[in-house]
Amino acid sequence: MRKVLLVGGAGYVGSVLAEELLERGYAVKILDRLYYGDDGLRDIRDRVELVVGDMRTAQPDILEDVDAVVNVGGLSNDPTAEYNPRANYEMNTLATKKLAELCKQQGVRRYIFASSCSIYDRGVGNDFRDVIQDEESEVAPKAAYSGSKWEAEKILLGMADQDFCPVILRKGTIYGFSPRMRYDLVVNTFVKFALSQGYITLHYGGEMWRPLVDVRDAARAYIACLQADEEAVRGQIFNVSYQNYRISELGLRVREALRGVGVNCDIRVDYGYKGVRSYRVSAQKIDRVLFFRPKVSVEESVQDMVEKIRRYGYDDFENPKYYNIRWMRLLEEAHKVISITGSVFDAPQTGE
Ligand SMILES: NC(=O)c1ccc[n+]([C@@H]2O[C@H](COP(=O)([O-])OP(=O)(O)OC[C@H]3O[C@@H](n4cnc5c(N)ncnc54)[C@H](O)[C@@H]3O)[C@@H](O)[C@H]2O)c1
């Protein structure tokens, strides 16, 4: 049996991937700081080895008995990266590099890194720049988040050699249910608004393009990279996307899918500028090289999501833990108070 170290394995993608790995007979060790708790591990807690810790201070023994590393940890969106660019750089770039160095030292050959299609962002309003981009396209990410991913990619690619096989997955925006749920991703946000408010909002007229992919397909893309011949994936970047949609079309598709499960909602349009991202990508390379093609459509995923939100009670939509930036801010505030008060309800120790 092969053992995989899953960094960030309690996260939105990580917890689904952990389950998919277990189903295929892999042993799974998770290194996670548990920023969002351990809901994601609810059904698999007794079948994984969990190490609660920070990826920035990982020690060589974390790789004991490990055959491959998948790194889906760190800050995972623009707002959290901008909130604390230093922490973002430390986690997404420096810790990614450090883990790769540990792999090299310990003879762990395969290292798969979660990058992002937001590296391709070209914004809206320039039609001549609105083209489908592939892994060869020139990129120049400016945001803290995408910049840190790109830096990490370059470092990892530079480390590839006969004994070390780094692989980079640039994922589109993910949709679908995960036991560690996020409602701050566009399709999931639409579903949350439809269920809780009866409408969804298209920002900036919904003009932006986005590559999108279901969370289970994203997990299967990692597994395809784990199982592939080294020669096929060493030092390679792969885009992972089911399809590119304009947000306006996405809204219509989500509304239609929801209708199919008895949820009716309006579509509202907000033309105010929101600093929107826009990009579309080709996902042909991963299909050509690994015969991997995502299969879960937005419609199927939305219907599955509604069913699971209801079945497992993920309808406390205003709980801040579903929104990375809200949750991180809250933790910071709480930390400030608790570092002064100590325990919230216990009386302070007086030494009497
Ligand atoms: N969700 C998406 O749409 C999407 C799209 C493209 C790329 N990605 C990338 O995929 C990866 C996973 O995304 P996600 O949606 O599952 O994010 P997430 O925020 O749900 O999960 C990240 C996990 O990493 C853990 N973590 C964060 N910092 C850590 C640290 N310093 N040490 C140890 N653990 C730490 C968190 O506790 C959490 O469990 C991220 O690298 C993200 O940038 C996500």
The ligand as a MOL file (V3000), in Angstrom:
LIG
                    3D

  0  0  0     0  0            999 V3000
M  V30 BEGIN CTAB
M  V30 COUNTS 44 48 0 0 0
M  V30 BEGIN ATOM
M  V30 1 N -11.1470 25.9790 -3.7860 0
M  V30 2 C -10.8310 26.4120 -4.9960 0
M  V30 3 O -11.6790 26.8500 -5.8000 0
M  V30 4 C -9.3960 26.3620 -5.4670 0
M  V30 5 C -9.1100 26.6830 -6.8000 0
M  V30 6 C -7.7760 26.6450 -7.2240 0
M  V30 7 C -6.7840 26.2950 -6.3350 0
M  V30 8 N -7.0940 25.9980 -5.0420 0 CHG=1
M  V30 9 C -5.9920 25.6140 -4.1280 0
M  V30 10 O -6.2710 24.2940 -3.6640 0
M  V30 11 C -5.8390 24.1520 -2.3130 0
M  V30 12 C -6.9920 23.7000 -1.4350 0
M  V30 13 O -8.0330 24.6600 -1.4640 0
M  V30 14 P -9.2720 24.5170 -0.5030 0
M  V30 15 O -10.4390 25.1270 -1.1830 0
M  V30 16 O -9.3820 23.1120 -0.0420 0 CHG=-1
M  V30 17 O -8.8330 25.4540 0.7170 0
M  V30 18 P -9.2250 25.3880 2.2710 0
M  V30 19 O -8.9450 26.7440 2.7930 0
M  V30 20 O -10.5680 24.7920 2.4650 0
M  V30 21 O -8.1750 24.3470 2.8760 0
M  V30 22 C -6.8680 24.6380 3.2000 0
M  V30 23 C -6.4680 23.6980 4.3420 0
M  V30 24 O -5.0920 23.9680 4.6420 0
M  V30 25 C -4.9510 24.1200 6.0320 0
M  V30 26 N -3.8540 25.0560 6.2700 0
M  V30 27 C -3.8100 26.3630 5.9280 0
M  V30 28 N -2.6430 26.9000 6.2920 0
M  V30 29 C -1.9370 25.9070 6.8750 0
M  V30 30 C -0.6530 25.8420 7.4740 0
M  V30 31 N 0.1230 26.9280 7.5720 0
M  V30 32 N -0.2260 24.6580 7.9650 0
M  V30 33 C -1.0070 23.5540 7.9040 0
M  V30 34 N -2.2470 23.5630 7.3610 0
M  V30 35 C -2.7030 24.7210 6.8600 0
M  V30 36 C -6.2710 24.6760 6.5250 0
M  V30 37 O -6.4510 24.3900 7.9200 0
M  V30 38 C -7.2600 23.9430 5.6250 0
M  V30 39 O -7.6770 22.7290 6.2030 0
M  V30 40 C -5.2730 25.5130 -1.8980 0
M  V30 41 O -3.8790 25.4700 -2.0930 0
M  V30 42 C -5.8900 26.4670 -2.8940 0
M  V30 43 O -5.0660 27.5920 -3.0810 0
M  V30 44 C -8.3700 26.0150 -4.5900 0
M  V30 END ATOM
M  V30 BEGIN BOND
M  V30 1 1 1 2
M  V30 2 2 2 3
M  V30 3 1 2 4
M  V30 4 1 4 5
M  V30 5 2 4 44
M  V30 6 2 5 6
M  V30 7 1 6 7
M  V30 8 2 7 8
M  V30 9 1 8 9
M  V30 10 1 8 44
M  V30 11 1 9 10
M  V30 12 1 9 42
M  V30 13 1 10 11
M  V30 14 1 11 12
M  V30 15 1 11 40
M  V30 16 1 12 13
M  V30 17 1 13 14
M  V30 18 2 14 15
M  V30 19 1 14 16
M  V30 20 1 14 17
M  V30 21 1 17 18
M  V30 22 2 18 19
M  V30 23 1 18 20
M  V30 24 1 18 21
M  V30 25 1 21 22
M  V30 26 1 22 23
M  V30 27 1 23 24
M  V30 28 1 23 38
M  V30 29 1 24 25
M  V30 30 1 25 26
M  V30 31 1 25 36
M  V30 32 1 26 27
M  V30 33 1 26 35
M  V30 34 2 27 28
M  V30 35 1 28 29
M  V30 36 1 29 30
M  V30 37 2 29 35
M  V30 38 1 30 31
M  V30 39 2 30 32
M  V30 40 1 32 33
M  V30 41 2 33 34
M  V30 42 1 34 35
M  V30 43 1 36 37
M  V30 44 1 36 38
M  V30 45 1 38 39
M  V30 46 1 40 41
M  V30 47 1 40 42
M  V30 48 1 42 43
M  V30 END BOND
M  V30 END CTAB
M  END
